Amino acid sequence: MSMPYEVWQAGPVAKDVFIDLSDGPFLLKDFVKTVVCEGGTFILPICDFSDDEFMDCEIDMMDDILHKYGAMTAKQLVAETHKPGTLWYQEAEKHGLLEAFRNHECNNSDFRIDFSRILPECAAEDYKRSLEIRETANELRIKGNV
């Protein structure tokens, strides 16, 4: 299921994943652990990867991403995602966040990145539909807790 990504200073960031990993994995506790050392936080697997939940095209996409970006540091990934012309850059510029991020006046926003703009039409439709399902589920969960 697709996850929304927001424009943050070191983003794009999937807020739910960031919060989960920052507080010590809860949602992902059966899969990863966080270790702080050498001034950084490392996310380490605690079980073997299982591709049971993924389609072949998703596995291919993850393989491509790992091949291209897997050896990069967090700092290098930030530089890559913040290049002019990227979706992160376009959204940050559109909402006047570039200077605030550069000056460390803020480090996050609620503005979402629309990945459907760079996906093939059929994938874009699936992405949008998946985000709508996630949003509806979140709203129902919140209403159920009130």
C-alpha positions as CSV (number, residue, x, y, z in Angstrom):
1,M,0.0,0.0,0.0
2,S,1.3,3.4,-0.9
3,M,2.5,5.8,1.8
4,P,2.3,9.5,1.8
5,Y,5.6,11.4,1.8
6,E,5.9,14.9,3.1
7,V,8.4,17.7,2.3
8,W,10.8,17.9,5.2
9,Q,14.2,19.5,5.5
10,A,15.9,16.1,5.2
11,G,13.0,14.6,3.3
12,P,11.0,13.3,1.5
13,V,9.8,11.6,4.7
14,A,7.1,9.0,5.3
15,K,6.0,10.4,8.7
16,D,4.6,7.2,10.0
17,V,7.8,5.3,9.4
18,F,9.9,8.1,10.7
19,I,8.0,8.3,14.0
20,D,8.0,4.5,14.4
21,L,11.8,4.3,13.9
22,S,12.5,7.4,16.0
23,D,10.6,6.0,19.0
24,G,12.1,2.5,18.6
25,P,10.3,0.3,16.2
26,F,6.7,-0.7,17.1
27,L,5.0,-1.2,13.8
28,L,8.2,-2.6,12.3
29,K,9.5,-4.3,15.5
30,D,9.3,-7.8,13.9
31,F,11.5,-6.7,11.0
32,V,14.1,-4.2,12.1
33,K,15.9,-2.7,15.1
34,T,17.6,0.7,15.5
35,V,21.1,1.0,16.7
36,V,22.7,4.4,17.6
37,C,26.5,4.5,17.1
38,E,29.1,6.7,15.6
39,G,26.8,9.7,15.8
40,G,24.1,8.1,13.6
41,T,21.1,5.8,13.8
42,F,21.4,2.6,11.9
43,I,18.4,0.4,10.9
44,L,19.3,-3.2,11.0
45,P,17.2,-6.3,9.9
46,I,16.2,-8.8,12.6
47,C,14.8,-11.4,10.1
48,D,15.4,-12.4,6.6
49,F,13.6,-10.5,3.9
50,S,10.4,-12.2,2.6
51,D,9.0,-11.1,-0.7
52,D,5.6,-12.7,0.0
53,E,3.8,-9.4,0.3
54,F,5.3,-7.8,-2.9
55,M,4.4,-8.1,-6.6
56,D,7.2,-8.8,-9.1
57,C,7.2,-5.2,-10.3
58,E,7.7,-4.0,-6.8
59,I,10.6,-6.3,-6.2
60,D,12.2,-5.1,-9.5
61,M,11.7,-1.5,-8.4
62,M,13.3,-2.2,-5.0
63,D,16.2,-3.9,-6.7
64,D,16.7,-0.9,-9.0
65,I,16.6,1.5,-6.1
66,L,19.1,-0.6,-4.1
67,H,21.4,-0.8,-7.1
68,K,21.3,2.9,-7.7
69,Y,21.2,4.3,-4.1
70,G,22.0,1.4,-1.8
71,A,25.6,2.5,-1.1
72,M,24.7,6.1,-0.4
73,T,24.9,7.7,3.0
74,A,22.0,9.7,4.4
75,K,23.7,12.9,3.5
76,Q,24.2,11.8,-0.1
77,L,20.6,10.7,-0.3
78,V,19.4,14.1,0.9
79,A,21.5,15.8,-1.7
80,E,20.1,13.4,-4.4
81,T,16.5,14.0,-3.5
82,H,16.9,17.8,-3.1
83,K,18.3,18.4,-6.6
84,P,16.5,21.1,-8.6
85,G,13.8,19.5,-10.7
86,T,13.0,16.7,-8.2
87,L,9.5,16.4,-6.8
88,W,10.8,17.3,-3.3
89,Y,12.5,20.5,-4.7
90,Q,9.4,21.4,-6.7
91,E,7.1,21.1,-3.7
92,A,9.5,22.9,-1.4
93,E,9.9,25.7,-3.9
94,K,6.2,26.0,-4.5
95,H,5.4,26.4,-0.8
96,G,8.3,28.7,-0.1
97,L,10.2,26.2,2.1
98,L,13.6,26.2,0.4
99,E,15.1,29.2,2.3
100,A,13.5,28.2,5.6
101,F,15.1,24.7,5.3
102,R,18.5,26.1,4.2
103,N,18.4,28.5,7.2
104,H,17.2,25.8,9.6
105,E,14.1,27.9,10.5
106,C,12.0,24.7,10.2
107,N,12.6,21.1,9.6
108,N,9.2,19.7,8.4
109,S,6.0,20.5,6.7
110,D,2.6,18.9,6.1
111,F,2.9,19.3,2.3
112,R,2.8,16.0,0.5
113,I,4.7,14.9,-2.6
114,D,2.6,13.7,-5.4
115,F,4.5,10.8,-6.9
116,S,1.8,10.1,-9.4
117,R,3.3,13.0,-11.4
118,I,6.2,10.8,-12.4
119,L,4.5,7.3,-12.6
120,P,3.1,5.7,-15.7
121,E,-0.6,6.3,-15.9
122,C,-1.7,2.9,-14.7
123,A,0.7,3.0,-11.7
124,A,-0.3,6.6,-10.9
125,E,-4.0,5.5,-10.7
126,D,-3.1,2.6,-8.3
127,Y,-0.9,4.9,-6.2
128,K,-3.7,7.5,-5.8
129,R,-6.3,4.8,-5.0
130,S,-4.0,3.3,-2.4
131,L,-3.4,6.7,-0.8
132,E,-7.2,7.2,-0.7
133,I,-7.7,3.8,1.0
134,R,-5.0,4.6,3.6
135,E,-6.6,8.0,4.3
136,T,-10.0,6.5,4.7
137,A,-8.7,3.8,7.0
138,N,-6.9,6.5,9.1
139,E,-10.1,8.6,9.4
140,L,-12.1,5.5,10.4
141,R,-9.5,4.6,13.0
142,I,-9.5,8.1,14.4
143,K,-13.3,8.2,14.6
144,G,-13.4,4.8,16.3
145,N,-11.1,6.2,19.0
146,V,-13.1,9.3,19.7
